[in-house]
């Protein structure tokens, strides 16, 4: 297996000549606290696919423990190395949709399947000498960017909000949880009456908290993200009937079918599309189109990705129904050094779209070697 792939020329279906899987560990600049816990580092599987002189790369967004969704980093490493990657090496695929159909028989494990499918999208678009955004149907040179702020003291949060508004971020998202909600939001709203403000509960509430959640209607929020259980669309529909503020679903939307049910039942008036959570770009495109048909806006959420996952998110966010700022803020907010050569940094609240074929970013191989472990290779 070679570490660096030179530009080649693809003709016809792409045959997967080989693959590489490695575990990457990146310390965070600042611990990131949400309702389910605090992260001090980003640990993720990185997949590289090789074909005809081209390379495609993607990262998994599962967590070490099943505290966001069911999948775990260890489980994904096992499934990728024993089933998913051996099952595609030596196989030919005409396009990403063909690969997605190949992976479809495996139940759930949306994040692990997304890692493979997204790497193939990068590989396929590079083979066509097209930017990923063009292959996906997007356009534009930059996207509006919001920022997500972890749990913290009220005074500290107000200072962080001020700093990020001064940097030009288009939307501020506050993490909330039981006991750290109304007072926080009131203080931030009073300090910044004109700011576009949202909150994210990461499933910390139940319908018994409907009265408290309805109290958020007083603060002119753009939406309240995932207040109830990760697997309960029905209760979100019940809650939405009790609130004026739109509910945005995140964890609940893992497939186009979930999106359809949420839209039909008015459980979501905004949807957060995380391509790595929802099975890959094919599924994300279907969710995007469903939401557009229901006249429901979408935005692209983040999972503290490195530059690889961040670049995938940026290109996806150029599709027309991504009308709300996403969580694709500057990589330097999270990492002292990224695993890509290119600097993914916002300019006055706008994130430039990386130029060149595929995601437009390239691995910093020397640094990647220092933060990698458990490297596994798969050859024909």
N, C-alpha and C positions, 0 to 999 in steps of 0.2 A: 504494500500500500504506500502510495506517495503522499507526502505532506502538502505539497503545493501543486495545483493543477493548472496547466497552461491552457490558454484559449484554444478550443478546437472548433469543429463544425459538425453539428448534428444533422443527420438525415433520417427521416422516418421515425418510427418508435424508438424510444430510449431504452436501451438495455442496461440494467443496473450491474455494473462491473464489480462493484464492491461498496462496502459501507464501513463506517467507523462510529463507535459509541464510546463516549467518555463521560465521566462525572466531573462537573466543574463546581468549584467552591469560591465564591466571591464575597469578601466581607463588605458589609454596608457601612457607608460613611457615618450614618446615624441609625440607631435602632428604630424599627418601624413597628408601632404598636397599634393593634386593632382589637375588636371585641374578643377574638378567639386566641390572642396571644401576641407575643413580641418577637419579631425576627431580628437577628443580629448578622445574618449572612444569607446569601442566596445560593442554594445548592440545587443543581439541575443537571439532567442529562442533555448532552449535546450530540446531535446526529449529523454526520456528513455522508452524503451519497455521491457516488462517482459514476460517470458514464461518458464515454466518447471524448475524454479530455476535459469534461466539465465537472463542476462540483456544486452541490446544493447543500445548504446548512440550515438547521433549525434547532430550537431548544424546547424542552418540555417545561410546563408551568406547574406541575404538581408539587406539593409540599412534602417535606419529610414525614409528617404525620397527617392523618386524614381529618384536618381541622378546617379546611376550606371545602373540599369535596372528598369523595371516597378514595381517590387515587393517592398513592404515595410514591416518593422518589424510588425507594427500594423495589416496590412492586413494578414500577415502570421500567426500571433497569432490567429486571428479570424478564418481563414480557417482551421488551425490545430485543434482548439478546437471544432469547430462546425461541421466539415465534415470529415477531414482526419483521425484523431485519433478515434473518435467514430465509424467510418466506418470499422475499422480493429479490434477493441477490441472484443474478442470472436470468431474471424475468424481464420481459419487455413490456413497456406501457406507452400507448400512443399519446396520452395526455394525463393530467392530474385526475380527471374524473375516472379514468380507467383504473388508476391506482386506488382511488377512494372506494370503488366498487370491490376491488380485491380485498381491501381491509374491512369492508362492511360486515362480513359474517361474524366477526368477533364482537361480542356484546360489551356495551359500555366501554370503559377504558378510553374515553374520548381524548384525554390528554396525551396518552401514549400514541394513539393512532394519529393525532394531529401532528406530533413531532415528525413522524415519517412523511405524512402527506405534505406538510409545509416545506420540508427539505426538498421534496420532489418538485413542488411549485417553483422553488428557487432554481433548482437544477434545470427544469424544463424551460423557464423563461430565459435563463442564461444561454441555453442551447439555441434559442430563437433570437438571441441578441436583443431582447426586449426588457425594459424595466418591468418589475413585478406588477407595478400599478397598471401598466398597459395590458398585461396578460389578464389581470383581474377585472379590467373595465373601468379603472379610475383615471383621473387626470388632475393636473395642477402641480405647482412647484412647491407648495407648502400647505400645512394644515394648522388650524387653530388648536391650541394646547391649553389644557387645564392642569391643575396640580392637586394631588391627594395628600392631605396632612394627617399623620397618625395621631393617636390619642396623646394628649398632654395637658398640662395645667392651662387654665383659661388665659392668664396673662402671657404665658409663653406662646400659646396658639395665636393670640391677637398680634403679637410681634411677627410671627411667621407669616400670617396672612398679609400683613402690611408689606413685608419684604417681597413676597411673591406677586402682589398686586403692582408694586413698584417695578418689578421685572417684566410686567406686561402680560402675565398669565390671564387667560380669558375666563377662567372659572376656578373657584376655590371649592374643594370638597373636604368636608370635615368628617373624620371618623367619630361615631358616637357609640355609646353602649348604655345599658341601664345604669342610672346614677350619674351619667356624664353626658347629658343631652340638652335639655331645655335651657339651663343656665348658660351653658357654653354657647349655644346657638344665639340666644338673646344677646349675650355680650358681644359676639362677633358682628351680629347684625347692627347693633347700636353703634359700634365703632366704624362700620363700613356699610352704610345704608344703601349704597348704589351697587355694591358688588354682586356679581352673579354667584350665588351660593347654593351648594347642595350638601346633603349629608348621606353617609353610608353606615348602616347599622350592622352589616355582616351577620344577619340572621339572629340578632340578640334579643328580639322581642317576640311576643305572642299576641293573639287577639285580645287577651286580657288587658293588654297595654294600649288598646285602641284609643282611650281617652287621652292618654299622654301623647301618643303619636299624632292625634288630631290637633294637639296643641302646637305642633310644628307649623300648622297652617298660618299662624300669626307672623311668620318671619319671611314671607315672600320667597320661599325656596323654589328653585327650578324643578327639583324633584327630590324624593326620599328614596334612597337606594336600598333594596333588599332588607326591609325591616323584619320580615318573618322567616320561617324555616326555609332552608335551601331546597327542600323537595315538596313544597306545598304551594302550588299555584292557586288552588281554590281559596285558601284563607287570604291570600293577597287580593283576590277579587272582592271578598267580603270587606276587607279593610279599605280598599279603594272607594267603595260606596260610602264610607264613613269619613273620608278626607277630601278636601279640595285639592291639596297638593298632589301632583302626579306621582305615582309609584313607578320606580324604575327597577326592573328585575335584572339580576346578575347571575348568582349561583343557580337559580331555578331554570335558566335557559341553557341547556346543554345540547339540544338538537332542534332542528326546524319544527318538529312536532311539538316540543315544549313551547316554542314561540307561537305557533298557531293557536294552541290551547289558551295561552295567556292573552293573546290578542282578541280571540273570540269571546273570552269571558270578562274582558276589561280588567284583567289583573295587572296589566302593565300599559302605561301610557308613554313610556320611554323604555328602551331596551339597551343594555350594555352588552355589546358583542365583544367577547374575548375569543379570538380565533384559536388560541391554544387550549381553551376550555371546551370549545364546541366541536371538536373533531377535525378542525383544519379549515382551509380557505373555502373548500367546496360547500361545507355546511354553513360557514359564515356568510357566504354569498347568498345562499338560500334564505337565511334569516334576514339578511339585509333587504332582499326583494319582498319577502312577506311583510315586513314592517312598512316598506314603502307602499305596498298595496293597501294597508290599513291606515295610511297616513300617520304613522307613528315614527318619530325620529329615533335615530340610534347614535351611539358614540362608541369609541373603542376604549375598552378598559385595559389596564395594565396589571401585571403580576410581578413587578420589580424585575423585569427582564433585563438581561444584558443587551448589548448592541445588536445581537443577532435577532432576538425576539422583538426588540424595539423597532428594528427596521421593517420586519414583517408587519407590525402594527401600523407603522406610518404609511406604508404603501396601501394597506387595506383601507385606511381612513380617507383615502382620496376618492372613494366611491360616493355617489351623489347624495345618498340618504344619511351620511355621517354629518349631520348638521349641528351637532353639539360638540363642544371641545372635549377631547379625549385625554386619557392619562399617559400621554407620550411626552412627558416633560424631559428636561435635560438629563442625560445619563450621569453627569457629574454630581447631581443631587444624591445619587445612590452609591456610586462607586468611585474610589480614588483612581482606579485605572480600569478600563473596559477591555474586553477580549477582541474588540475590533479596532482596526487602524483608524477609521474615520471617526470624527468627533460628532456625536449626535446631540446638538445643543440648540436650544430655542433662541430665537431673536425676536424680542418684543412680543412674546406670546405666540409666535408662529414657529413650527418645526419644519425646516426644509426637507424635501423628499430627496433621498440619496440618489445621485445620478448613476447611470451605467446599467448594465444588464442585471436581471435578478433583483435582489434586495439592494444592490449597490454598495454593500459593505464587504470587507474582507477581514479574515481572521488575522489577529496579531499572534502568529504561531509561537514566537519566543515567549511571550507572556502567558499564552494559553498553556504551554507546557508546565509552567510553574504553579498553575492553579488547577491542574487536572489530576485525576487518579482513575484507576480501574478502566484503562483504555482497552477496548475490545475491537478487533477487526474481523471483517467478514468478506471473504473473497470467493469468486466463482471456482 
